[in-house]
Amino acid sequence: MSSSRIAVFASGQGSNFAALIEAQRAGQLGEGSIELLVSDRPEAPVAQRAEAAGVPALLLRPKDFASRELYEAEIVAELKRRDIGLIVLAGYMRLISPVLLEPFAGRIINIHPSLLPAFAGKDAIGQALDYGVKLTGVTVHFVDGGMDTGPVIAQRSVTVEAGDTADSLAQRIHQIEYELYPEVVRAFAAGKVELNGRHVLVRQ
């Protein structure tokens, strides 16, 4: 498996998918090449984005399968057929089972709108505002069997400003996501990300 061959998993609008496509067009993914979109919601706007970008899409409804494991086995078969080496979760709203985790251990990454381990799970931006923190941000991390519990690859902070709403804070966080995720994907495709236990080294 080559880390330069990438599948992006998404369930919704696909803004991070679009940012990665733009980064690829601008040469900012280095050796990285987005070869496939995987979505559990065929009607999601991200599927239209993939079509417009000329990226093949695997669109599967989990409810059409007898189990989560069978659904993921279908995905794994397609990933292997395309020699995918890196899975990039970009708003993929499902927990992943060992069927997918095990064959791609250390090759699945996710982006989360907080400075993990703070505010894991859903509505991280709302959680940060409710808690009253002065600083939040973005985390790119490896995916393991938990929810936002994998080793941290990269983080970038965002100041919470007086009068921020969920929408205003989200806009600034998303801009950081669109910058940080391509940087990590580029490093991964170049073989510069090393995982040792919970410690991650990103070589320059």
Disulfide bonds with the S-S distance in Angstrom:
none
